[in-house]
Amino acid sequence: MGSFAMLMLSMNWYTMLGDVDRAYLVSDRWLAESRRSGLSGIPFIFGFWLPEMRPFRADPRFQELARHMGFIAYWEQFGPPDDCQLRSGILSCH
């Protein structure tokens, strides 16, 4: 599971540098690792909610990424992250 932590750090880093496109390229590696390992990486999603990740979350690609990563199903079962609402499979955060 360490690879998910490294991928999260990479996404954080690129987002902080203002390169959201590159951060989304790293998210493709997250999805590939999920398929390869059979794991979702959900224990490492806290990094998405750091303040510096707002540009990443605000990107229209985030909704689809969250769905592919299995986060929407997870949030439907256990509740969405703080200050977020989940309606009809769509996550909105303030």
trRosetta pair geometry for C-beta under 8 A, 3 or more apart (Angstrom, degrees):
i j d omega theta_ij theta_ji phi_ij phi_ji
1 4 5.5 -37 -173 24 67 115
1 5 7.1 69 136 -18 75 97
1 39 6.7 -100 -98 137 89 165
1 41 7.3 156 -149 -114 86 62
1 43 6.8 17 -176 55 141 129
1 44 7.4 176 172 -36 99 119
2 5 5.4 -52 -157 34 46 114
2 6 6.4 43 149 -17 73 103
3 6 5.5 -52 -148 38 38 112
3 7 6.2 40 152 -20 68 104
3 33 5.5 -159 115 -140 129 147
4 7 5.6 -53 -145 38 32 112
4 8 6.3 36 153 -21 65 104
4 30 6.8 74 -128 -134 74 91
4 33 6.6 -174 -74 114 74 144
4 39 7.5 -94 -48 110 137 122
4 41 3.7 179 -131 -131 137 105
4 43 7.5 97 100 64 145 85
4 44 4.4 173 134 14 110 153
5 8 5.7 -52 -149 34 31 112
5 9 6.5 33 152 -19 63 104
5 44 5.4 -143 -82 -117 58 134
6 9 5.6 -51 -149 36 34 113
6 10 6.4 36 151 -21 64 104
7 10 5.5 -52 -149 35 34 114
7 11 6.5 35 152 -19 65 102
7 26 5.8 164 -161 167 80 102
7 27 7.8 115 168 -97 113 37
7 29 5.8 -157 -121 97 122 109
7 30 4.8 148 150 -80 150 89
7 33 6.8 -141 -38 12 153 151
7 41 7.5 -42 63 -142 131 150
7 44 7.8 88 64 122 92 152
8 11 5.7 -52 -149 35 33 110
8 12 6.4 35 151 -19 65 105
8 30 7.9 79 -61 -97 63 128
8 41 7.9 171 -50 174 108 121
8 44 4.8 -144 -36 159 146 116
8 45 7.7 -148 -108 -97 131 26
8 47 4.0 128 178 31 118 159
8 48 7.9 -89 -141 -42 103 69
9 12 5.6 -53 -148 37 32 113
9 13 6.1 34 154 -23 66 108
9 47 7.4 -109 -66 -126 43 155
10 13 5.6 -53 -144 35 30 114
10 14 6.4 24 161 -13 65 106
10 23 7.5 165 128 -124 72 64
10 26 4.6 -170 113 -138 119 153
11 14 6.2 -57 -145 40 28 104
11 15 6.2 27 157 -18 63 111
11 23 4.5 83 -149 -160 67 94
11 26 5.0 -154 -72 88 76 133
11 27 6.2 68 -100 -61 128 82
11 30 7.7 -3 -47 -40 132 133
11 47 6.9 111 73 126 112 129
11 53 7.6 38 130 -119 101 112
11 56 6.7 78 167 -127 103 156
12 15 5.9 -64 -151 39 26 110
12 16 6.2 24 156 -18 65 109
12 23 7.9 119 -23 -126 14 120
12 47 5.5 -92 -59 -175 118 117
12 50 6.5 30 -124 50 116 145
12 52 6.6 69 -161 93 85 120
12 53 6.4 -62 -112 -74 73 102
13 16 5.9 -58 -149 36 27 109
13 17 6.5 21 154 -13 63 109
14 17 5.6 -59 -148 41 34 110
14 19 4.6 -80 -173 79 88 99
14 20 7.2 140 129 -93 98 21
14 22 4.3 -136 -156 94 140 105
14 23 3.9 -175 88 -66 119 80
14 26 6.5 168 10 -5 144 133
15 18 7.7 53 179 -68 32 16
15 19 7.4 -104 -78 63 24 55
15 20 5.8 50 -114 -97 73 69
15 23 4.7 43 -54 -74 81 157
15 52 6.3 127 109 139 110 88
15 53 5.6 45 118 -115 164 59
15 55 5.8 168 -164 68 97 105
15 56 4.5 -49 -108 -46 139 114
16 52 5.0 3 -89 173 92 135
17 22 8.0 -20 74 58 121 134
18 55 7.6 1 -126 86 52 173
19 22 4.1 9 140 24 115 118
19 23 6.5 141 103 -21 71 85
20 23 5.2 -51 -148 35 40 117
20 24 6.4 40 153 -19 68 101
20 55 5.4 -119 -76 134 127 109
20 56 5.8 -176 -133 -92 99 62
20 59 5.6 166 168 -64 139 141
21 24 5.8 -56 -154 35 32 109
21 25 6.8 38 146 -22 63 99
22 25 5.3 -44 -153 28 40 117
22 26 6.9 43 148 -18 65 97
23 26 5.6 -50 -158 32 37 113
23 27 6.8 43 143 -24 64 99
23 56 5.6 -85 121 -106 151 116
24 27 5.1 -41 -149 27 43 118
24 28 7.2 56 149 -25 62 89
24 56 7.8 172 -61 -142 79 89
24 59 7.1 -112 -65 119 126 160
24 61 5.6 27 -123 103 138 157
24 65 7.3 -120 -134 -76 89 142
25 28 5.7 -41 -164 19 39 115
25 29 7.5 40 141 -14 61 96
26 29 5.4 -47 -163 30 46 114
26 30 6.8 54 139 -24 68 96
27 30 5.0 -40 -153 26 45 120
27 31 6.7 47 149 -18 67 97
27 65 5.4 -19 166 -142 147 134
27 69 7.9 -74 -168 -64 101 122
28 31 5.7 -49 -153 34 36 112
28 32 6.5 37 148 -18 65 104
29 32 5.4 -52 -147 37 36 114
29 33 6.2 38 152 -20 67 103
30 33 5.8 -55 -149 37 29 110
30 34 6.4 35 150 -23 63 104
30 41 6.1 -79 -166 22 101 170
30 69 6.7 -7 127 -107 122 112
31 34 5.5 -50 -149 31 33 116
31 35 6.6 31 153 -16 64 102
31 65 8.0 -114 -58 -145 117 77
31 68 5.8 -12 -112 138 124 122
31 69 6.8 -100 -88 -84 80 72
32 35 5.8 -53 -151 36 33 109
32 36 6.2 31 152 -19 66 110
33 36 5.5 -55 -142 40 32 113
33 37 5.8 8 167 0 69 115
33 39 7.8 -37 136 65 85 94
33 41 7.1 70 97 -58 115 127
34 37 6.5 -67 -134 49 20 92
34 38 7.7 91 174 -83 52 2
34 39 6.2 -113 -132 81 61 53
34 40 5.8 33 -134 -121 116 34
34 41 6.0 -83 -83 -8 98 107
34 69 6.8 -169 -61 -135 161 62
34 70 7.5 179 -161 -2 145 118
35 38 7.8 21 -174 -68 22 42
40 69 6.4 97 -170 169 89 70
40 70 4.3 -83 -129 59 128 141
40 71 7.8 154 171 -61 124 61
40 74 7.3 152 140 -53 162 133
41 44 5.2 -51 176 41 85 111
41 45 7.1 110 122 -53 83 82
41 69 6.9 -67 59 -163 110 107
42 45 5.6 -29 -155 -12 47 119
42 69 7.9 140 -78 150 71 100
42 70 6.8 -77 -64 94 108 111
42 71 6.9 156 -111 -97 90 73
42 74 5.6 166 -123 -108 138 163
44 47 6.3 -7 163 4 77 112
45 48 5.3 -24 -177 9 74 117
45 49 7.7 61 139 -13 76 97
45 69 7.8 130 -95 138 119 141
45 71 6.2 132 -120 -108 155 122
46 49 6.0 -66 -167 36 48 107
46 50 7.7 68 141 -42 71 85
47 50 5.9 -24 -160 -8 48 114
47 53 6.8 121 149 -56 65 149
48 53 5.5 -162 -162 140 37 158
48 56 7.1 -121 -142 101 74 126
48 57 6.5 107 176 -75 91 105
48 81 7.8 -142 89 -50 107 163
49 53 6.9 -7 -8 59 5 132
49 81 5.3 -155 -86 -178 136 150
49 82 7.2 88 -163 47 145 92
50 53 4.9 91 63 -2 80 107
51 54 6.2 -11 -176 -29 50 107
53 56 4.6 -49 -168 40 77 120
53 57 5.8 75 132 -21 89 100
54 57 5.8 -59 -142 42 32 107
54 58 5.9 31 159 -22 68 111
55 58 5.6 -56 -139 38 29 112
55 59 6.8 46 155 -39 60 95
56 59 6.0 -44 -163 8 30 116
56 62 6.5 111 144 -87 65 117
57 62 5.1 87 -145 -126 40 165
57 93 6.2 -35 161 51 140 138
58 62 7.3 90 36 -6 14 141
59 62 5.3 118 69 -28 78 95
60 63 6.9 -40 -176 17 51 106
61 64 5.9 -66 -163 47 52 106
61 65 5.7 54 145 -26 81 111
62 65 5.5 -60 -145 40 31 114
62 66 6.1 34 158 -23 68 105
63 66 6.0 -55 -150 32 26 110
63 67 6.7 25 151 -17 61 105
63 90 6.5 -10 -140 -138 127 74
63 91 6.5 -178 -116 41 78 90
64 67 5.6 -53 -151 35 35 113
64 68 6.3 30 153 -15 68 107
65 68 5.8 -59 -147 41 31 107
65 69 6.0 26 157 -16 67 111
66 69 5.8 -58 -142 41 28 109
66 71 4.3 -77 -166 63 81 124
66 72 5.5 99 129 -45 97 87
66 91 6.0 -44 103 15 167 142
67 71 7.4 -75 -64 51 21 79
67 72 4.8 1 -101 0 63 135
67 89 7.2 46 -101 177 113 107
70 73 5.5 -52 -166 43 66 112
70 74 5.9 72 136 -26 81 105
71 74 5.3 -56 -146 39 36 115
71 75 6.0 33 157 -18 71 106
71 91 7.9 -19 117 -43 112 153
72 75 5.9 -55 -144 39 28 107
72 76 6.3 34 153 -24 63 104
72 86 7.3 150 -148 -143 74 124
72 89 5.5 44 -179 -154 136 76
72 91 6.7 -130 -104 -36 86 110
73 76 5.6 -49 -147 31 31 115
73 77 6.7 24 155 -13 62 106
74 77 6.0 -65 -157 39 29 105
74 78 6.1 -24 167 25 69 112
75 78 6.5 -75 -124 60 28 77
75 79 6.5 -57 -164 113 65 19
75 80 4.4 43 -167 -92 123 61
75 81 7.2 -58 -113 -18 120 67
75 84 7.9 -56 -152 106 143 130
75 86 5.2 161 130 -69 121 154
75 91 6.8 49 82 -92 168 118
76 86 6.4 -142 -82 139 63 149
76 89 7.5 -16 -70 -95 125 65
79 86 7.9 -177 -160 15 38 128
80 84 4.1 -116 143 97 126 107
80 85 6.3 161 45 -124 156 10
80 86 4.4 167 -54 -28 125 107
80 91 6.1 158 -131 -130 130 99
81 84 4.8 54 65 16 78 132
81 93 7.1 -2 75 -104 110 123
83 93 5.9 68 111 -159 87 81
83 94 5.0 -104 171 51 106 94
84 91 5.7 -2 -180 -170 125 94
84 92 6.6 163 -156 84 72 40
84 93 4.1 -32 -98 -93 93 84
84 94 7.5 -162 -84 8 47 69
85 91 7.5 158 82 -152 43 49
85 92 5.3 -11 58 59 90 91
85 93 7.8 177 19 -79 60 42
86 89 7.3 12 -177 -105 93 14
86 90 7.2 159 -153 75 54 39
86 91 5.4 -19 -100 -97 78 69
87 90 5.7 -26 71 59 71 90
87 92 7.4 -9 20 8 101 109
